Amino acid sequence: MNISNKLLDYAIVYDDRKQVNSGKYEDKRIIIEEVKNRFKAQVENRTDKSVLVVYDWRKTHSGMEIILYAFES
């Protein structure tokens, strides 16, 4: 597999809102979408390029960690 898209930026975001610990996936998904959209807008504004955001997330003992990657699209 050959990925030709250039990595423009990455970020690790920690969120400890009480909704993260609710156990409901829908609550986590809403938080992830907010963080992803904010990160995408920041990168696009800074680079003047359209980006594709890929992310991974994991539940921690007291919150959620979201790892975001912005690739040039």
Steps between C-alpha positions, in 0.01 A plus 500: 500500500640837401375811678599811310315748719738718699454516877441866584440488874409278791365555849423307815194633681383401846137549601362434847138613466260293705330379178819306421443282805127448432563173318291611202684482168278775353630748763859412413430526125362853540809608694731341241318678215532837678872451557556369146315791335684758712838342416415480128398868489818609680726307262314616187512864614871479580607314184241624244463137387213254510572225752384150584493425872563150631464431870524236767365519852526312823330517836736584785443462874344847530418615147569442134811547286453583131793483257440699179698503174441755221602389152502716188210389281 
